[in-house]
Amino acid sequence: MKAIVNVDNNWGIGIGDKLLNHIPADMKFFKETTTGNTVVMGRATFMTFPGPRALPNRKNIVLTTDKSWNAPDVTVCHSVGELLDLLEGCDTDSVFVIGGSMVYEQLLPYCNTAYVTKVDSAKPADKFFPDLDKTDEWEIESEGEKSEHNGVEFRFVTYKRLKGGV
Ligand SMILES: NC(=O)c1ccc[n+]([C@@H]2O[C@H](COP(=O)([O-])OP(=O)(O)OC[C@H]3O[C@@H](n4cnc5c(N)ncnc54)[C@H](OP(=O)(O)O)[C@@H]3O)[C@@H](O)[C@H]2O)c1
C-alpha cells in the first residue's frame, strides 16, 4: 500500500474535521495519483467529502466500526483484518491510504511508499502523520522543487520504506 498525505512543518494534517492547507496543485496531484486506483480512509475523513460522496473513478474503501453504516459506491470494512482480507490477491501498489490520522497510524506499517506534500507552515493542529524524518525505517527517495501558493511554499516528497513494517 501507499500513503498519500499533506503535512505541515510539524507533520500536522488537520484540526477537527478540517485540513490545514488547501493547495490546488496538491489537490491535482492527489487526484492524478489516486484516480483509477483504490483509496482507503477512515469514516471521519469520508464524512469531510462534499456530499459526503465517494471519490469518483476510484474504488472507495471506508473503515468504520459501525456495522450499520454504508454509503453509495463505498466498500465498508470494520477492521484492519477485514481490510487485509479484502485486499488479498489485489495489487497493493494500487491501494492508497488517504487518511486520516487514525487510519494512517494503523496502516503505515503496511505501506512501502509515502507521497508527502510538505507545506512550509506551522498551523494549530490536532491530527498528525508519523514523522518519517525521525525514523530510520523510511528515507526520502525523491524531492520535488519548491512551489508556492498564496505565499506558502510546498514541495512533493516521496519516501520509501527501508525496513520495518509488516
Ligand atoms: N492532510 C491530509 O493529507 C489529510 C488527509 C485525510 C484526512 N485529514 C484530516 O484528518 C482528520 C481526520 O482524521 P481522524 O484521525 O480524526 O479520522 P479518520 O482516520 O479519518 O477516521 C477515524 C474513524 O475511522 C474508523 N476506523 C479507524 N480505524 C478503524 C479500524 N481499525 N476498524 C474500523 N474502523 C476504524 C472509525 O470510525 P467509526 O467511529 O465510524 O467507527 C474512526 O472513528 C481531519 O482533520 C482531516 O481533515 C488530513
The ligand as a Tripos MOL2 file, in Angstrom:
@<TRIPOS>MOLECULE
LIG
   48    52     1     0     0
SMALL
NO_CHARGES

@<TRIPOS>ATOM
      1 N1         -3.6080   16.3800    5.4040 N.am      1 LIG1
      2 C1         -4.0680   15.2870    4.8440 C.2       1 LIG1
      3 O1         -3.4930   14.7860    3.8770 O.2       1 LIG1
      4 C2         -5.3090   14.6370    5.3940 C.ar      1 LIG1
      5 C3         -5.8700   13.5270    4.7490 C.ar      1 LIG1
      6 C4         -7.0240   12.9550    5.3010 C.ar      1 LIG1
      7 C5         -7.5820   13.4910    6.4620 C.ar      1 LIG1
      8 N2         -7.0000   14.5580    7.0460 N.ar      1 LIG1
      9 C6         -7.5500   15.1280    8.2850 C.3       1 LIG1
     10 O2         -7.5390   14.0940    9.2730 O.3       1 LIG1
     11 C7         -8.5950   14.3400   10.2000 C.3       1 LIG1
     12 C8         -9.4290   13.0880   10.3270 C.3       1 LIG1
     13 O3         -8.6220   12.0750   10.9240 O.3       1 LIG1
     14 P1         -9.1420   11.2140   12.1630 P.3       1 LIG1
     15 O4         -7.9570   10.5110   12.7230 O.co2     1 LIG1
     16 O5         -9.9690   12.0770   13.0440 O.co2     1 LIG1
     17 O6        -10.1530   10.2050   11.4860 O.3       1 LIG1
     18 P2        -10.0490    9.0830   10.3350 P.3       1 LIG1
     19 O7         -8.7810    8.3070   10.4890 O.co2     1 LIG1
     20 O8        -10.3860    9.6800    9.0350 O.co2     1 LIG1
     21 O9        -11.3050    8.1640   10.7340 O.3       1 LIG1
     22 C9        -11.3850    7.6090   12.0190 C.3       1 LIG1
     23 C10       -12.5500    6.6490   12.0240 C.3       1 LIG1
     24 O10       -12.2750    5.5590   11.1480 O.3       1 LIG1
     25 C11       -12.8130    4.3760   11.6980 C.3       1 LIG1
     26 N3        -11.7110    3.4560   11.9820 N.ar      1 LIG1
     27 C12       -10.4030    3.7700   12.1940 C.ar      1 LIG1
     28 N4         -9.6920    2.6610   12.4010 N.ar      1 LIG1
     29 C13       -10.5690    1.6200   12.3120 C.ar      1 LIG1
     30 C14       -10.4400    0.2230   12.4230 C.ar      1 LIG1
     31 N5         -9.2670   -0.3730   12.6750 N.pl3     1 LIG1
     32 N6        -11.5480   -0.5410   12.2700 N.ar      1 LIG1
     33 C15       -12.7490    0.0280   11.9960 C.ar      1 LIG1
     34 N7        -12.9210    1.3530   11.8730 N.ar      1 LIG1
     35 C16       -11.8530    2.1280   12.0280 C.ar      1 LIG1
     36 C17       -13.5570    4.7680   12.9510 C.3       1 LIG1
     37 O11       -14.8570    5.1100   12.5230 O.3       1 LIG1
     38 P3        -16.1750    4.9060   13.4430 P.3       1 LIG1
     39 O12       -16.0610    5.9440   14.5300 O.co2     1 LIG1
     40 O13       -17.2790    5.1380   12.4820 O.co2     1 LIG1
     41 O14       -16.1040    3.5170   13.9860 O.co2     1 LIG1
     42 C18       -12.8160    6.0080   13.3720 C.3       1 LIG1
     43 O15       -13.5480    6.8610   14.2210 O.3       1 LIG1
     44 C19        -9.3500   15.5480    9.6740 C.3       1 LIG1
     45 O16        -8.8490   16.7000   10.2920 O.3       1 LIG1
     46 C20        -8.9910   15.5560    8.1900 C.3       1 LIG1
     47 O17        -9.1120   16.8470    7.6360 O.3       1 LIG1
     48 C21        -5.8870   15.1380    6.5460 C.ar      1 LIG1
@<TRIPOS>BOND
     1     1     2 1
     2     2     3 2
     3     2     4 1
     4     4     5 ar
     5     4    48 ar
     6     5     6 ar
     7     6     7 ar
     8     7     8 ar
     9     8     9 1
    10     8    48 ar
    11     9    10 1
    12     9    46 1
    13    10    11 1
    14    11    12 1
    15    11    44 1
    16    12    13 1
    17    13    14 1
    18    14    15 2
    19    14    16 1
    20    14    17 1
    21    17    18 1
    22    18    19 2
    23    18    20 1
    24    18    21 1
    25    21    22 1
    26    22    23 1
    27    23    24 1
    28    23    42 1
    29    24    25 1
    30    25    26 1
    31    25    36 1
    32    26    27 ar
    33    26    35 ar
    34    27    28 ar
    35    28    29 ar
    36    29    30 ar
    37    29    35 ar
    38    30    31 1
    39    30    32 ar
    40    32    33 ar
    41    33    34 ar
    42    34    35 ar
    43    36    37 1
    44    36    42 1
    45    37    38 1
    46    38    39 2
    47    38    40 1
    48    38    41 1
    49    42    43 1
    50    44    45 1
    51    44    46 1
    52    46    47 1
@<TRIPOS>SUBSTRUCTURE
     1 LIG1         1 GROUP 0 **** ****
